[in-house]
């Protein structure tokens, strides 16, 4: 018995902390691309021409927001992939796959679906989020940022963030700033009112930044160079943690005290304390490349990937 205990202790030392399992599982209509939570509901965009709306507590789908299917290059009718979803008040913003390499932006309100941006506008929109009920922020593949007037269906301004290909953006808590990431690894911090550049962050990620999260003055990146970088915009400081595999997703808790990132080839998620850098836990059971890590609060977070499954984890 004594030797068994010793072997178990050595195993924990060699192979790391115990992998924690999901507390609850949600099953979507298709592979999940994006998630957002509002008023006890989870909105999950999928590649199955719909946004699934779940009750957070029961994990059951209460409704589906459907968009039109599209024709592929052979003329066959297929599901349109939805790339992003956002919500403000009762309005839902949907960015989806269109025709000929262009994307569509829909506005869904009171059970009515309106097309804001169509294929004929010929915009390769990569991401879309609300600035307020009257404006949305668009990012093009060319790394151009557009502030868009919903009512008048026109651009308020259009600026080039950089000369590289766009990867991701995230808004500050008050939506007055946006941090933009691209394939270079550099970040640009812009004012959303006019698109002017506030600050550039360089020299940490040296390759494509897949994802960026921005909360409470803290920015975290998920890098192809196997780095999760943490920037403190208030103290003008930064540091990184390395992984043995590409880091596809990263996220911050609401207070930004906790950082989460996809930390290995098994798609496990590691949480660590942002200030002390100490590991808080490792969470497994994700069998596909991660698409989103979304905190509900300081103790619970959701993880989605290139599958129908969304896992809810609880930090003990």
ROZA-893638 format. One line per field, with one value per residue (C-alpha): residue number from 1; residue in three letters; x, y, z. Coordinates in steps of 0.02 Angstrom, whole numbers, always signed. Layout:
N
seti: [NUM|...]
markol: [Ala|...]
xx: [X|...]
yy: [Y|...]
zz: [Z|...]
END
This chain:
316
seti: [1|2|3|4|5|6|7|8|9|10|11|12|13|14|15|16|17|18|19|20|21|22|23|24|25|26|27|28|29|30|31|32|33|34|35|36|37|38|39|40|41|42|43|44|45|46|47|48|49|50|51|52|53|54|55|56|57|58|59|60|61|62|63|64|65|66|67|68|69|70|71|72|73|74|75|76|77|78|79|80|81|82|83|84|85|86|87|88|89|90|91|92|93|94|95|96|97|98|99|100|101|102|103|104|105|106|107|108|109|110|111|112|113|114|115|116|117|118|119|120|121|122|123|124|125|126|127|128|129|130|131|132|133|134|135|136|137|138|139|140|141|142|143|144|145|146|147|148|149|150|151|152|153|154|155|156|157|158|159|160|161|162|163|164|165|166|167|168|169|170|171|172|173|174|175|176|177|178|179|180|181|182|183|184|185|186|187|188|189|190|191|192|193|194|195|196|197|198|199|200|201|202|203|204|205|206|207|208|209|210|211|212|213|214|215|216|217|218|219|220|221|222|223|224|225|226|227|228|229|230|231|232|233|234|235|236|237|238|239|240|241|242|243|244|245|246|247|248|249|250|251|252|253|254|255|256|257|258|259|260|261|262|263|264|265|266|267|268|269|270|271|272|273|274|275|276|277|278|279|280|281|282|283|284|285|286|287|288|289|290|291|292|293|294|295|296|297|298|299|300|301|302|303|304|305|306|307|308|309|310|311|312|313|314|315|316]
markol: [Unk|Unk|Unk|Unk|Unk|Unk|Unk|Unk|Unk|Unk|Unk|Unk|Unk|Unk|Unk|Unk|Unk|Unk|Unk|Unk|Unk|Unk|Unk|Unk|Unk|Unk|Unk|Unk|Unk|Unk|Unk|Unk|Unk|Unk|Unk|Unk|Unk|Unk|Unk|Unk|Unk|Unk|Unk|Unk|Unk|Unk|Unk|Unk|Unk|Unk|Unk|Unk|Unk|Unk|Unk|Unk|Unk|Unk|Unk|Unk|Unk|Unk|Unk|Unk|Unk|Unk|Unk|Unk|Unk|Unk|Unk|Unk|Unk|Unk|Unk|Unk|Unk|Unk|Unk|Unk|Unk|Unk|Unk|Unk|Unk|Unk|Unk|Unk|Unk|Unk|Unk|Unk|Unk|Unk|Unk|Unk|Unk|Unk|Unk|Unk|Unk|Unk|Unk|Unk|Unk|Unk|Unk|Unk|Unk|Unk|Unk|Unk|Unk|Unk|Unk|Unk|Unk|Unk|Unk|Unk|Unk|Unk|Unk|Unk|Unk|Unk|Unk|Unk|Unk|Unk|Unk|Unk|Unk|Unk|Unk|Unk|Unk|Unk|Unk|Unk|Unk|Unk|Unk|Unk|Unk|Unk|Unk|Unk|Unk|Unk|Unk|Unk|Unk|Unk|Unk|Unk|Unk|Unk|Unk|Unk|Unk|Unk|Unk|Unk|Unk|Unk|Unk|Unk|Unk|Unk|Unk|Unk|Unk|Unk|Unk|Unk|Unk|Unk|Unk|Unk|Unk|Unk|Unk|Unk|Unk|Unk|Unk|Unk|Unk|Unk|Unk|Unk|Unk|Unk|Unk|Unk|Unk|Unk|Unk|Unk|Unk|Unk|Unk|Unk|Unk|Unk|Unk|Unk|Unk|Unk|Unk|Unk|Unk|Unk|Unk|Unk|Unk|Unk|Unk|Unk|Unk|Unk|Unk|Unk|Unk|Unk|Unk|Unk|Unk|Unk|Unk|Unk|Unk|Unk|Unk|Unk|Unk|Unk|Unk|Unk|Unk|Unk|Unk|Unk|Unk|Unk|Unk|Unk|Unk|Unk|Unk|Unk|Unk|Unk|Unk|Unk|Unk|Unk|Unk|Unk|Unk|Unk|Unk|Unk|Unk|Unk|Unk|Unk|Unk|Unk|Unk|Unk|Unk|Unk|Unk|Unk|Unk|Unk|Unk|Unk|Unk|Unk|Unk|Unk|Unk|Unk|Unk|Unk|Unk|Unk|Unk|Unk|Unk|Unk|Unk|Unk|Unk|Unk|Unk|Unk|Unk|Unk|Unk|Unk|Unk|Unk|Unk|Unk|Unk|Unk|Unk|Unk|Unk|Unk|Unk|Unk]
xx: [+0|+142|+221|+54|+37|+215|+182|+23|+116|+252|+119|+39|+209|+258|+95|+26|-134|-292|-396|-566|-724|-870|-1013|-1142|-1150|-1250|-1283|-1298|-1369|-1198|-1017|-1012|-919|-963|-1059|-1134|-1242|-1385|-1522|-1498|-1491|-1343|-1337|-1227|-1193|-1167|-1120|-1298|-1383|-1445|-1409|-1461|-1532|-1509|-1576|-1413|-1474|-1562|-1445|-1598|-1628|-1777|-1777|-1676|-1642|-1629|-1554|-1563|-1461|-1346|-1293|-1116|-1007|-1096|-1268|-1313|-1406|-1305|-1309|-1230|-1097|-1128|-964|-1018|-1167|-1198|-1346|-1399|-1569|-1683|-1578|-1472|-1330|-1281|-1130|-1145|-1071|-1132|-1096|-937|-827|-928|-1024|-1193|-1242|-1418|-1516|-1647|-1775|-1953|-1949|-1908|-1747|-1673|-1524|-1406|-1262|-1284|-1170|-1196|-1108|-951|-881|-773|-833|-737|-816|-964|-1014|-1134|-1064|-1237|-1415|-1384|-1206|-1105|-918|-861|-691|-643|-520|-407|-394|-503|-621|-791|-912|-1082|-1246|-1386|-1532|-1453|-1356|-1194|-1018|-982|-796|-678|-497|-354|-295|-137|-69|-90|-236|-366|-380|-493|-550|-630|-712|-674|-807|-879|-854|-753|-600|-566|-410|-374|-264|-192|-78|+79|+54|+43|-107|-185|-290|-415|-548|-717|-785|-670|-552|-397|-250|-217|-74|+14|+73|+218|+359|+267|+168|+277|+146|-41|-150|-303|-404|-401|-502|-509|-581|-551|-398|-319|-289|-252|-204|-206|-57|-1|+174|+112|+105|-36|+12|-59|-54|-98|-143|-148|+28|+98|+166|+156|+213|+177|+156|+210|+120|+178|+42|-46|-156|-320|-425|-405|-522|-531|-647|-759|-636|-487|-409|-414|-345|-401|-320|-316|-154|-113|-147|-291|-385|-378|-408|-289|-338|-211|-209|-161|-59|+30|+35|-6|-112|-289|-345|-345|-510|-533|-659|-650|-617|-604|-509|-578|-678|-725|-694|-830|-838|-1010|-934|-774|-811|-900|-852|-908|-799|-849|-755|-773|-911|-1090|-1037|-1022|-952|-988|-848|-843|-685|-678]
yy: [+0|+117|+93|+123|+292|+338|+290|+394|+544|+526|+513|+676|+761|+696|+718|+873|+916|+812|+854|+918|+868|+972|+1003|+1020|+990|+1082|+1006|+1127|+1102|+1112|+1154|+1306|+1460|+1595|+1620|+1760|+1761|+1880|+1873|+1690|+1635|+1569|+1617|+1496|+1525|+1369|+1310|+1243|+1405|+1443|+1521|+1405|+1491|+1389|+1409|+1419|+1320|+1176|+1169|+1148|+1240|+1357|+1428|+1434|+1588|+1527|+1612|+1569|+1428|+1465|+1383|+1317|+1327|+1176|+1250|+1133|+1210|+1200|+1271|+1442|+1451|+1585|+1662|+1777|+1827|+1976|+2049|+2217|+2247|+2136|+2148|+2002|+2032|+1886|+1874|+1731|+1653|+1725|+1698|+1721|+1740|+1883|+1878|+1935|+2035|+2011|+2100|+1997|+2087|+2042|+1884|+1983|+1952|+2099|+2095|+2240|+2191|+2075|+1985|+2127|+2247|+2143|+2158|+2018|+2048|+1942|+2002|+2110|+2176|+2307|+2474|+2528|+2501|+2612|+2565|+2409|+2385|+2281|+2209|+2161|+2025|+2166|+2227|+2378|+2432|+2506|+2595|+2562|+2657|+2529|+2644|+2725|+2570|+2663|+2678|+2817|+2792|+2662|+2649|+2528|+2452|+2381|+2310|+2129|+2008|+2026|+1893|+1954|+2104|+2135|+2288|+2368|+2353|+2525|+2496|+2656|+2560|+2407|+2300|+2227|+2074|+2014|+1884|+1983|+1957|+2144|+2225|+2395|+2487|+2605|+2727|+2669|+2846|+2887|+2740|+2835|+2735|+2748|+2624|+2478|+2322|+2233|+2109|+1977|+1866|+1838|+1752|+1753|+1794|+1682|+1767|+1916|+1960|+2131|+2161|+2286|+2360|+2189|+2108|+1923|+1841|+1664|+1642|+1527|+1547|+1447|+1598|+1668|+1849|+1958|+2148|+2272|+2431|+2533|+2488|+2470|+2297|+2124|+1944|+1776|+1593|+1461|+1304|+1150|+1174|+1313|+1416|+1434|+1516|+1624|+1718|+1825|+1817|+1972|+2049|+1996|+1913|+1742|+1694|+1539|+1467|+1309|+1236|+1074|+958|+878|+1044|+1055|+1226|+1292|+1430|+1537|+1686|+1838|+1921|+1772|+1669|+1514|+1376|+1363|+1209|+1109|+1064|+927|+836|+948|+840|+974|+1135|+1270|+1415|+1510|+1521|+1623|+1661|+1675|+1737|+1713|+1529|+1464|+1465|+1391|+1310|+1275|+1202|+1134|+1016|+1022|+1013|+1158|+1119|+1214|+1204|+1259|+1316|+1241]
zz: [+0|+43|-129|-217|-130|-180|-362|-364|-294|-426|-562|-507|-505|-677|-768|-684|-594|-609|-762|-708|-802|-862|-741|-880|-1067|-1201|-1372|-1518|-1693|-1773|-1737|-1622|-1685|-1558|-1396|-1294|-1137|-1098|-965|-922|-1104|-1203|-1387|-1484|-1669|-1773|-1948|-1969|-2026|-1851|-1683|-1542|-1388|-1229|-1055|-956|-807|-896|-1048|-1158|-1322|-1299|-1476|-1636|-1740|-1919|-2072|-2256|-2327|-2474|-2637|-2651|-2807|-2883|-2853|-2711|-2564|-2404|-2228|-2206|-2073|-1942|-1887|-1745|-1639|-1526|-1431|-1362|-1283|-1389|-1547|-1608|-1731|-1843|-1958|-2082|-2237|-2401|-2585|-2687|-2533|-2458|-2295|-2236|-2081|-2012|-1877|-1786|-1679|-1622|-1727|-1885|-1981|-2079|-2196|-2157|-2269|-2418|-2541|-2666|-2546|-2578|-2403|-2333|-2154|-2028|-1867|-1812|-1640|-1573|-1516|-1462|-1522|-1674|-1725|-1756|-1777|-1926|-1963|-2140|-2187|-2250|-2069|-2103|-1964|-2005|-1890|-1968|-1948|-1934|-1976|-2128|-2182|-2213|-2145|-2020|-2044|-2119|-2063|-2092|-1929|-2008|-2170|-2112|-2124|-1987|-1851|-1710|-1609|-1440|-1365|-1197|-1062|-1104|-1292|-1309|-1369|-1476|-1479|-1651|-1681|-1847|-1924|-1878|-1691|-1659|-1576|-1613|-1485|-1570|-1514|-1576|-1594|-1741|-1769|-1713|-1646|-1459|-1443|-1527|-1437|-1520|-1488|-1388|-1507|-1660|-1768|-1798|-1647|-1662|-1526|-1410|-1254|-1171|-998|-857|-945|-971|-1141|-1168|-1333|-1403|-1518|-1657|-1584|-1432|-1319|-1215|-1187|-1049|-1069|-932|-1026|-866|-806|-983|-940|-1017|-998|-1079|-1041|-1165|-1221|-1315|-1446|-1541|-1425|-1519|-1384|-1229|-1113|-958|-809|-786|-663|-772|-619|-704|-875|-970|-1125|-1231|-1168|-1260|-1405|-1307|-1307|-1118|-1042|-910|-789|-698|-582|-686|-548|-469|-631|-529|-608|-538|-631|-793|-876|-1006|-1112|-1265|-1417|-1550|-1583|-1468|-1539|-1380|-1193|-1109|-922|-842|-679|-578|-547|-703|-886|-1052|-1184|-1364|-1511|-1687|-1629|-1568|-1386|-1264|-1092|-932|-803|-622|-534|-360]
END
